[in-house]
Amino acid sequence: MANEQKKYDVAIIGSGMGGSTLATVLARQGLAVIVFEGGAHPRFAIGESMILETSEVMRALAEFYDVPELAYYSSENFYNYIGNSHGVKRHFSFVHHTIGQKVDVNKSLQAVIPKMPYGHEIHIHRQDADYFLTSVAISYGATVLQNTLIQDINVQSDGVEIITNRGQTYQAEYIVDAGGMKSLLANKFNWRHRDCLTHSRTIFTHLIDVPCFNNVGPSQQKFGHPYRLSEGTLHHIFKGGWLWIIPFNNHADSTNPLCSVGLQLDPRLYPQRNDLTPEEEFFEFIKQFPDMYAQLKDARPVRAWMRIERLQYSAHHIVADRFALLAHAAGFIDPLYSKGLYVTYASIFLLADLLLKAKQTGDYSAEAFAPLETMTLNYIQMHDRLVASSFKSWHNFKLWNVYEVLWLLGAYLEYLRLITNRYRAKTRAEYLELMRPHRLAGGGFPLFFEIQEKVDALMDAVNPDDEADVDRAVAEIKTQFARFPWMSTAFKDLLNGKNHLPDNKLRLNLLNRRVGFIGDGAYRQHFFGDKSMLELLQKAIGDQLRYSPFALNWQRRAHARLSWQTIVKDDHHA
């Protein structure tokens, strides 16, 4: 067979969003790429909640690798490109529960996602997104083999040999494992480990007939939130776990009745109930929380419930001669803050650049790809730290009320730095250089890392069941925040008990020349470099115009590469 004789530049295991995106980028840049997919599209997948950081890196990938389709899932403004099976995400919300008690509206948080300049985020219906991105990879020249299981992989000094379950053999210079939890290469070389701080297991499925929580619990008005809880990602949090509610039917144009629901539990507190089916265990557990149960008691599954005993894993290594693990194949912590896709796309940006360099130099050694290992492990370690402390904070809401500020501050500093990285960089090399200090949260800002380490040390030491100890820890954490060189008013309000973070979190404070980011100091240099206020405003206005619904809709009509209009025009011309 022709496929058996050709030697590909890169082979990729898995065609989820990570594998298909990497294939698209490499094929667009002229590499010969083959993708092995054990199943077939469309297929069920989770990892459905977008965040600002992920969307921004998707825009950077689209711009620096000249693949406009990679920005399609970065905001609601692209609905005309991707269809209406996806939900909208206007906020990231948390509601704290106590066993046997009704919800206290003051024990909640709604972090509003800014609508400007890019539009709100979306809930990705992965079945459609994975299928679409795989199709895009094919359109750029990648070879995708579905329903093709890999029997063995032989890594050799001069390349990689892939043997399928059909007895076919394929050759490649390099192989990337994007196979997630079931990573073939991580298992083959015994790289997997579970030495993680976080402990959680999961039960999840897709449901229909899930009402908005405001209809069964306190109203939007009683909470005092800017948006209804169904208009974003809702996290029900409680001692030892949390439950996600991710609707796809939460805007007027939606054509998808589904809602993604998943329960995460610390198995040390709540061991798996093997005497119950996953569905039975799910409902038996949530009956302890009256409002949570009221939201889900009449919902119906559209597919079988799934249960995984423990989610956390990492890897001793990420790269070796001739191969690498991508993102979820390397490690996974917990879907709490929807960081997984951000790690995936940041890794793809770097890995694609390294593979293009290797194509030129012929150097496919572990040393040449070492930056990917450093980045990936740094991201996994910080993610683990962030989630472990969050789980502990839910034992006592006073702890969560201060720890939420660290998560949010880290997320928005990361987002701000990612945007300015794209504004400041003229080339991929410059962008990657600006990405070097990043560690998942905090935007690579050393002073954030310092406060994060101090706060997490306090979280490690506190006894959440001792009120006096909790009060001491909360006071010290607030003291640490007071020492931080820049805190916007919106974040200070959270520390003082406000239950939502508004749309305008940074802008007014940014313009303060004495204490804002536009002022002097290490933080101003780190985030903005030598860019003037005028230059930054020009970039921001340009982005707002470029990614506006009007501009995107015009672009789609005028330049849609994959549309049927293009095919009809070509046929007519012939």
C-alpha positions in Angstrom: 0.0 0.0 0.0 1.1 3.6 -0.7 0.6 4.6 2.9 2.9 1.8 4.0 5.8 2.9 1.8 5.7 6.7 2.5 7.6 8.0 5.4 5.8 10.8 7.2 7.3 13.7 9.0 5.1 13.3 12.0 2.7 10.6 13.2 0.0 11.6 15.8 -2.0 9.2 18.0 -5.5 10.5 18.6 -7.7 13.0 16.8 -9.3 14.9 19.6 -8.9 18.7 19.7 -5.2 18.4 20.6 -4.2 15.8 18.0 -6.3 17.3 15.2 -5.1 20.9 15.9 -1.4 19.8 15.9 -2.1 17.9 12.6 -3.7 21.0 11.1 -0.8 23.3 12.1 1.9 21.0 10.8 0.1 20.1 7.6 -0.5 23.9 6.9 3.2 24.4 7.3 4.0 21.7 4.7 4.8 18.7 6.8 3.6 15.2 5.9 1.3 14.2 8.8 -0.6 11.0 9.6 -3.1 10.7 12.4 -4.2 7.4 14.0 -7.7 7.4 15.6 -8.9 4.2 17.3 -12.6 5.3 17.1 -14.5 7.3 14.5 -16.0 10.7 14.4 -18.5 12.0 15.6 -17.8 10.6 19.1 -18.4 11.5 22.7 -15.8 13.5 24.6 -15.7 15.9 27.5 -13.5 18.9 28.2 -16.3 21.3 27.1 -15.8 24.6 29.0 -13.6 27.2 27.4 -11.7 29.8 29.4 -10.1 33.1 28.4 -6.5 31.7 28.4 -7.4 28.9 26.0 -9.3 31.2 23.6 -6.3 33.6 23.5 -3.8 30.9 22.6 -6.2 29.6 19.9 -6.1 33.1 18.4 -2.3 33.2 18.6 -2.1 29.8 16.9 -4.5 31.0 14.2 -2.4 34.1 13.6 1.2 32.9 13.9 0.6 29.6 12.0 -1.8 31.0 9.5 -4.7 28.7 10.3 -7.8 30.9 10.8 -10.0 27.9 11.6 -8.1 27.5 14.9 -9.8 30.7 16.3 -13.3 29.4 15.6 -13.9 28.1 19.1 -12.4 31.1 20.8 -15.7 33.0 21.3 -19.4 33.2 20.6 -18.7 35.6 17.7 -17.8 32.5 15.6 -21.2 30.8 15.9 -21.9 31.2 12.2 -18.7 29.3 11.5 -19.2 26.4 13.9 -22.9 26.0 14.2 -25.4 26.3 17.1 -24.8 23.0 18.9 -22.4 24.8 21.3 -23.5 26.7 24.4 -22.6 30.2 25.6 -20.4 30.9 28.6 -20.9 34.3 30.1 -19.5 33.4 33.5 -17.7 31.0 35.7 -19.9 30.4 38.8 -19.6 28.6 42.1 -22.3 27.8 44.7 -21.3 26.3 48.0 -23.4 23.6 49.6 -23.5 22.0 53.0 -25.0 18.5 53.6 -28.7 18.7 54.6 -28.9 22.5 54.2 -30.4 24.9 51.7 -28.0 27.2 49.7 -26.8 30.4 51.3 -26.8 33.0 48.5 -23.8 34.8 50.1 -21.8 31.6 49.7 -21.4 31.9 46.0 -19.2 33.4 43.3 -19.9 34.6 39.8 -16.9 35.6 37.7 -18.3 37.4 34.7 -16.4 36.8 31.4 -15.8 40.0 29.5 -17.8 40.4 26.3 -15.3 42.9 24.8 -13.4 42.7 22.7 -13.8 39.1 21.5 -17.3 38.1 22.7 -18.2 35.7 25.5 -16.7 32.2 25.8 -18.5 29.1 24.7 -19.3 25.6 25.9 -17.9 23.3 23.2 -20.0 20.3 22.1 -16.9 18.2 21.7 -18.6 15.7 19.4 -18.9 18.4 16.8 -15.7 20.3 17.6 -13.4 17.3 17.3 -15.1 16.2 14.1 -14.8 19.7 12.6 -11.1 20.1 13.5 -10.3 16.7 12.2 -11.9 17.7 8.9 -9.8 20.9 8.9 -6.7 18.8 9.3 -7.6 16.7 6.4 -8.4 19.8 4.3 -4.8 21.0 4.8 -3.4 17.7 3.7 -3.1 15.5 6.8 -3.9 11.8 6.5 -6.4 10.6 9.1 -7.0 6.9 9.7 -10.1 6.3 11.8 -11.1 3.0 13.4 -7.4 2.2 13.4 -5.9 0.8 16.5 -2.1 0.8 17.0 -0.7 -2.6 17.9 2.9 -1.6 18.5 5.3 1.3 18.2 9.0 0.8 17.5 11.1 3.8 18.3 14.4 3.6 16.4 17.4 5.9 16.0 16.4 6.9 12.5 12.6 7.1 12.9 9.5 5.5 14.3 7.6 2.4 13.0 3.9 2.2 13.7 2.1 -1.2 13.4 -1.7 -1.2 13.3 -4.1 -3.9 14.3 -4.7 -4.5 10.6 -1.0 -5.6 10.1 -0.1 -2.4 8.3 3.2 -0.7 9.0 3.8 3.1 8.8 7.0 5.1 9.1 7.5 8.5 10.5 10.4 10.7 11.6 8.6 11.5 14.9 5.5 10.5 16.8 3.3 12.5 19.2 1.0 10.7 21.6 -2.2 12.7 22.0 -4.1 9.7 23.3 -4.9 11.2 26.7 -5.3 8.9 29.7 -4.7 5.8 27.7 -1.4 7.0 26.3 0.3 4.1 24.5 3.8 5.6 24.8 3.5 6.5 28.5 2.4 3.0 29.3 5.0 1.4 26.9 7.9 3.2 28.6 6.4 3.1 32.1 6.4 6.8 32.5 3.0 7.2 34.2 2.8 8.0 37.9 0.1 9.2 40.3 2.2 11.1 42.8 -0.2 14.1 42.8 -1.5 16.3 45.6 -5.1 16.2 44.2 -7.3 13.2 44.8 -10.6 13.1 42.9 -12.7 10.6 41.0 -15.6 11.2 38.7 -19.1 10.2 37.5 -20.4 11.9 34.4 -22.7 11.8 31.3 -24.9 14.1 29.1 -28.4 14.8 30.3 -31.6 16.4 29.0 -34.2 18.3 31.0 -31.8 20.0 33.4 -33.4 23.3 34.6 -31.5 26.4 35.4 -30.5 26.4 39.0 -32.2 29.7 39.5 -35.5 28.0 38.8 -35.1 25.4 41.6 -32.9 27.3 44.0 -32.5 31.0 44.8 -33.3 33.4 42.0 -30.8 35.5 40.2 -32.1 38.5 42.1 -31.6 36.8 45.4 -28.0 35.8 44.5 -27.4 39.3 43.2 -25.5 37.9 40.2 -25.2 39.7 36.9 -26.3 36.6 34.9 -28.5 33.6 35.4 -26.5 30.6 36.4 -27.5 28.7 33.3 -25.7 31.2 31.1 -22.3 29.9 32.1 -20.4 27.1 33.7 -21.9 26.3 37.2 -19.8 24.5 39.8 -21.6 23.1 42.8 -18.9 22.9 45.5 -18.9 21.2 48.9 -16.6 19.5 51.4 -14.6 17.0 49.4 -15.8 17.6 45.9 -17.8 19.5 43.3 -20.2 19.0 40.4 -20.2 20.7 37.0 -23.2 21.8 35.0 -22.3 22.8 31.4 -25.4 23.4 29.3 -25.4 23.6 25.5 -29.0 24.9 25.2 -28.5 28.1 27.1 -29.0 30.7 24.3 -31.8 31.5 21.9 -30.2 30.0 18.8 -29.1 26.7 20.3 -30.1 23.5 18.5 -28.7 21.2 21.2 -30.8 20.1 24.2 -28.0 18.5 26.1 -26.3 19.4 29.3 -23.0 18.0 30.5 -22.9 16.9 34.2 -20.1 15.5 36.2 -19.5 14.8 39.9 -16.0 14.9 41.3 -15.3 13.3 44.7 -12.3 12.9 46.9 -12.1 9.1 47.2 -10.4 9.4 50.6 -13.6 10.9 51.9 -16.1 9.2 49.5 -14.8 5.8 48.3 -16.3 4.4 45.2 -19.6 2.5 45.8 -19.1 -0.7 43.8 -22.4 -2.0 45.1 -24.2 0.7 43.0 -24.2 1.5 39.4 -22.6 4.9 38.4 -26.1 6.4 38.0 -27.3 5.1 41.3 -24.2 6.3 43.1 -24.5 9.7 41.5 -28.1 10.3 42.7 -27.6 8.6 46.1 -24.8 11.1 46.7 -26.5 14.3 45.6 -29.6 13.6 47.6 -27.6 14.9 50.6 -27.8 18.4 49.1 -31.4 19.5 48.7 -31.0 22.3 46.1 -28.5 20.3 44.0 -30.8 17.3 43.9 -33.8 19.5 43.0 -31.9 20.7 39.9 -31.1 17.1 38.6 -33.7 14.8 40.0 -35.9 14.8 36.8 -33.0 14.9 34.3 -32.6 12.0 31.9 -29.3 10.6 30.5 -28.8 10.3 26.7 -25.9 7.9 27.1 -24.4 5.5 29.6 -23.0 7.0 32.8 -19.2 6.8 33.1 -17.2 6.4 36.3 -13.4 6.7 36.7 -11.9 5.7 40.0 -9.1 8.4 40.1 -8.4 11.2 37.6 -4.9 12.3 38.6 -1.8 11.2 36.8 1.4 12.7 35.6 4.6 11.5 33.8 8.2 11.1 34.8 9.2 12.4 31.3 7.4 14.1 28.4 9.9 13.7 25.6 12.5 11.2 24.4 14.4 10.7 21.2 11.8 10.7 18.4 8.6 11.0 20.4 6.7 13.2 22.9 3.5 13.1 25.0 1.0 15.9 24.3 -0.8 17.5 27.2 -3.4 14.9 28.5 -1.1 12.1 27.5 1.5 13.6 29.8 -0.8 14.4 32.7 -4.2 15.4 34.0 -5.3 16.8 37.3 -9.0 17.7 37.5 -11.4 19.6 35.2 -12.2 22.1 38.0 -10.9 25.3 36.3 -11.1 24.0 32.7 -7.3 24.4 32.4 -6.8 21.2 30.4 -7.4 22.7 26.9 -5.2 25.7 27.8 -2.3 23.4 28.6 -3.0 21.5 25.4 -3.0 24.5 23.1 0.0 26.2 24.8 1.9 22.9 24.3 0.9 22.7 20.7 2.2 26.2 20.0 5.6 25.2 21.3 5.7 21.6 20.0 4.8 22.6 16.4 7.6 25.1 16.4 10.1 22.5 17.7 8.9 20.0 15.0 9.3 22.5 12.2 12.9 23.2 13.4 13.6 19.5 13.6 12.4 19.1 10.0 15.1 21.6 9.0 17.9 20.3 11.3 17.2 16.6 11.4 17.6 16.7 15.2 14.7 14.8 16.8 16.5 14.2 20.1 15.1 14.5 23.5 17.5 17.5 24.1 16.0 19.3 21.1 12.5 18.9 22.6 13.4 19.6 26.2 11.6 22.9 26.4 8.3 21.0 25.9 9.0 18.8 28.9 9.8 21.9 31.1 6.7 23.7 30.0 4.3 20.7 30.4 5.6 19.6 33.8 5.5 23.2 35.1 1.9 23.5 34.0 0.9 20.2 35.5 2.6 20.9 38.9 0.9 24.3 39.3 -2.4 22.9 38.2 -2.1 20.2 40.9 -1.3 22.7 43.5 -4.2 25.0 42.6 -6.8 22.3 42.6 -5.6 20.6 45.8 -5.8 23.8 47.7 -9.2 24.5 46.3 -10.6 21.2 47.4 -9.3 21.9 50.9 -10.8 25.4 50.9 -14.3 24.0 50.4 -14.3 22.5 53.9 -14.9 26.0 55.2 -16.3 28.8 53.0 -14.2 31.5 54.6 -11.1 29.7 53.2 -12.7 29.5 49.7 -13.6 33.2 49.9 -10.0 34.1 50.0 -8.5 31.3 47.9 -10.9 32.1 45.0 -9.0 35.4 44.7 -5.7 33.7 44.2 -7.2 31.5 41.4 -8.9 34.5 39.7 -5.9 36.8 40.1 -3.7 34.1 38.6 -6.1 33.5 35.7 -6.5 37.1 34.7 -2.8 37.9 35.0 -2.2 34.9 32.7 -4.8 36.2 30.3 -3.5 39.7 30.3 0.1 38.5 29.6 -1.1 36.2 26.8 -2.8 39.0 25.1 0.2 41.3 25.4 2.4 38.5 24.2 0.5 38.4 21.0 0.5 42.2 20.7 4.2 42.5 21.4 5.5 39.6 19.3 6.2 40.0 15.6 7.3 36.4 15.0 6.7 32.9 16.5 10.1 33.0 18.1 9.4 36.3 19.9 6.0 34.9 21.1 7.6 31.7 22.4 10.3 33.8 24.2 7.6 35.8 25.9 5.9 32.5 26.9 9.0 31.1 28.6 8.2 32.3 32.2 4.5 31.1 32.1 3.5 28.4 34.6 -0.2 28.1 34.0 -1.3 31.0 36.2 0.1 34.4 37.0 1.3 35.4 33.6 4.9 34.4 34.4 5.1 37.3 36.9 7.6 36.3 39.7 5.8 38.3 42.4 2.7 36.3 41.7 4.6 33.1 42.1 5.9 34.3 45.5 2.5 35.1 46.8 1.0 31.9 45.4 3.7 29.8 47.2 3.0 31.6 50.5 -0.8 31.3 50.2 -0.5 27.6 49.4 1.8 27.0 52.3 -0.8 28.6 54.5 -3.5 26.3 53.0 -1.3 23.3 53.6 -0.9 24.2 57.3 -4.5 25.2 58.2 -6.9 22.9 59.9 -10.2 23.6 58.1 -12.3 22.1 60.9 -10.7 24.5 63.5 -12.5 27.9 63.2 -9.8 29.8 65.1 -7.1 28.3 62.9 -9.2 29.2 59.8 -9.5 32.8 61.0 -5.8 33.0 61.5 -5.1 31.6 58.0 -7.6 33.9 56.3 -6.1 37.0 58.0 -2.6 36.0 56.9 -3.7 35.3 53.4 -5.3 38.8 53.2 -2.1 40.2 54.5 -0.2 38.5 51.7 -2.6 40.0 49.1 -2.1 43.4 50.6 1.6 43.1 49.9 1.0 42.3 46.2 2.1 45.3 44.1 -1.1 45.5 42.1 -4.7 44.5 42.9 -7.7 45.9 41.1 -10.7 47.2 43.0 -12.8 44.3 41.8 -10.5 41.7 43.4 -10.3 43.7 46.7 -14.1 43.6 46.7 -14.1 39.8 46.6 -11.8 39.7 49.6 -14.3 41.9 51.4 -17.2 39.5 50.7 -18.7 40.5 47.4 -20.1 37.5 45.6 -19.3 38.4 41.9 -16.5 39.7 39.8 -17.9 42.2 37.2 -17.2 42.4 33.5 -14.8 45.4 34.0 -12.2 43.9 36.3 -9.1 45.6 35.1 -9.5 48.4 32.7 -10.1 51.4 35.0 -7.3 50.3 37.2 -5.0 49.7 34.3 -5.2 53.4 33.4 -4.1 54.5 36.9 -0.6 55.8 36.2 0.5 55.6 39.9 -0.8 52.1 40.8 -2.1 50.6 37.6 -0.2 48.5 35.1 0.4 51.6 33.0 2.4 53.0 35.8 6.0 52.3 36.7 7.3 49.2 38.2 8.3 45.6 37.5 4.8 44.6 36.8 4.4 47.2 34.1 7.6 46.1 32.4 6.7 42.4 32.6 3.3 42.7 31.1 3.7 45.5 28.6 7.4 45.8 27.9 8.1 49.0 26.0 4.6 49.4 24.5 3.0 52.8 25.1 -0.6 53.2 26.2 -1.4 54.5 22.7 0.1 51.4 21.1 -1.8 49.1 23.4 -5.1 50.9 22.7 -4.5 50.7 19.0 -3.9 47.0 19.2 -7.0 46.5 21.4 -9.2 48.5 19.0 -7.8 46.6 16.0 -8.6 43.3 17.7 -12.1 44.4 18.6 -12.7 45.3 14.9 -11.1 42.1 13.6 -13.0 39.8 15.8 -16.4 41.6 15.8 -19.4 39.6 14.6 -19.8 42.0 11.6 -16.2 41.5 10.5 -16.2 37.7 11.0 -19.5 37.3 9.1 -18.2 39.4 6.2 -15.0 37.4 6.2 -16.9 34.1 6.2 -19.0 35.2 3.2 -16.0 36.5 1.3 -13.3 34.0 2.1 -14.9 30.8 3.3 -12.4 28.2 2.2 -14.4 25.2 3.2 -17.9 26.4 2.2 -20.2 24.8 -0.3 -20.3 28.2 -2.2 -16.6 27.6 -3.1 -17.4 24.2 -4.5 -20.4 25.4 -6.5 -18.4 28.3 -8.0 -15.6 26.0 -9.0 -18.1 23.5 -10.6 -19.8 26.3 -12.5 -16.5 27.6 -13.8 -15.6 24.2 -15.0 
